[in-house]
């Protein structure tokens, strides 16, 4: 549960407790207050759910934060989209490489990672990384389709 959702739940509990205590006074505005309080709690929960759907973005502060946010990003995706994102990262890592000799000579190219391209993808979502990889012209990846299995 996100911070906003926890706050909304806490507000709902506090409102219910306050209403329980003030029910003893039964003034003319009790029903109006209860309705207003319920509407406020629902609005907070709605705001929390809208905020929760925001895409995960790469935090390129360091190699570790880039790797951690990439792992969270990947785990939030469907298997098909995970594969597409992994291929996008591979393409971005290999951008500008013109031969297999370069890969053999450069250990960083032998293990493509988000950390290697973190400055290039800083603040990007999975969809933005995939879109960026489609602009890579020096490398192509051919992935066998699921139907060929």
C-alpha positions in Angstrom: 0.0 0.0 0.0 1.4 3.4 -1.0 1.9 6.3 1.4 -1.2 8.1 0.0 -3.4 5.1 0.4 -2.1 4.6 4.0 -2.9 8.3 4.7 -6.4 7.9 3.3 -7.0 4.8 5.4 -5.8 6.7 8.5 -8.1 9.6 7.7 -11.1 7.2 7.3 -10.3 5.6 10.7 -10.0 9.0 12.4 -13.2 10.2 10.9 -15.1 7.1 11.9 -13.7 7.4 15.5 -14.7 11.1 15.7 -18.2 10.3 14.4 -18.5 7.5 17.0 -17.7 10.0 19.7 -19.8 12.8 18.4 -22.9 10.6 17.6 -23.9 11.2 21.2 -24.6 14.9 20.5 -27.0 14.1 17.6 -27.1 17.7 16.3 -29.0 18.6 13.1 -25.8 18.5 11.0 -24.6 15.0 12.0 -25.9 13.4 8.8 -24.3 16.1 6.7 -21.0 15.8 8.5 -21.0 12.0 8.0 -21.7 12.3 4.3 -19.0 14.9 3.8 -16.5 12.8 5.7 -17.3 9.7 3.7 -16.9 11.8 0.5 -13.5 13.1 1.7 -12.3 9.6 2.4 -13.4 8.3 -1.0 -11.7 11.3 -2.7 -8.5 10.6 -0.8 -8.6 6.9 -1.8 -9.3 7.9 -5.4 -6.3 10.3 -5.4 -4.1 7.5 -3.9 -5.1 5.0 -6.6 -4.5 7.5 -9.4 -1.0 8.3 -8.0 -0.2 4.6 -7.7 -0.6 4.1 -11.5 2.2 6.4 -12.3 5.0 4.5 -14.2 8.2 3.6 -12.5 11.1 5.8 -13.8 14.8 5.1 -13.7 16.7 6.8 -10.9 20.1 7.3 -12.4 21.7 8.8 -9.2 24.1 5.9 -9.1 24.6 2.4 -10.6 22.9 0.9 -7.6 19.8 3.1 -7.8 19.5 2.6 -11.5 19.7 -1.1 -11.1 17.2 -1.2 -8.3 14.6 1.0 -10.1 15.1 -1.1 -13.3 14.4 -4.3 -11.3 11.3 -2.8 -9.8 10.2 -1.5 -13.2 10.8 -4.9 -14.8 9.0 -6.9 -12.1 5.9 -4.6 -12.6 5.5 -5.6 -16.3 4.0 -8.5 -18.1 6.4 -11.2 -19.3 6.1 -10.0 -22.9 6.8 -6.4 -22.0 9.7 -7.5 -19.7 11.3 -9.2 -22.8 10.8 -6.1 -24.9 12.3 -3.9 -22.2 15.3 -6.2 -21.8 15.9 -6.2 -25.6 15.6 -2.4 -25.6 18.3 -2.2 -22.9 20.5 -4.6 -24.9 20.1 -2.4 -28.0 20.9 0.8 -26.1 24.0 -0.9 -24.6 25.2 -2.0 -28.1 24.5 1.3 -29.8 27.5 2.3 -31.9 29.1 -1.1 -31.7 30.1 -2.1 -35.2 31.7 -5.6 -34.7 31.9 -8.6 -32.4 35.6 -7.7 -31.9 34.5 -4.6 -30.0 32.4 -6.7 -27.6 35.3 -9.2 -27.1 37.7 -6.3 -26.3 35.3 -4.4 -24.0 34.2 -6.2 -20.8 31.5 -3.7 -20.2 29.8 -4.7 -23.5 30.0 -8.4 -22.5 27.5 -7.7 -19.7 25.0 -5.1 -20.9 23.2 -3.5 -18.0 21.0 -0.5 -17.1 23.9 0.9 -15.1 26.0 1.3 -18.3 23.3 3.4 -20.0 21.9 5.1 -16.8 22.6 8.6 -17.9 20.9 8.0 -21.3 17.7 6.6 -19.7 17.6 8.8 -16.6 14.0 9.5 -15.6 12.5 7.4 -18.3 9.7 4.9 -18.0 9.7 1.4 -19.6 7.7 2.7 -22.6 10.1 5.6 -23.1 13.2 3.3 -22.9 11.6 1.0 -25.5 10.8 4.0 -27.8 14.4 5.3 -27.4 15.8 1.9 -28.4 13.7 1.9 -31.6 15.9 4.8 -32.8 19.1 2.7 -32.6 20.3 2.2 -36.1 23.6 0.4 -35.6 22.3 -2.8 -33.9 19.3 -5.0 -34.7 17.9 -7.8 -32.5 15.9 -10.7 -34.0 13.7 -12.4 -31.4 12.0 -15.7 -32.4 8.2 -15.5 -32.0 6.3 -17.5 -29.5 4.5 -19.3 -32.3 7.8 -20.8 -33.6 8.2 -22.9 -30.5 
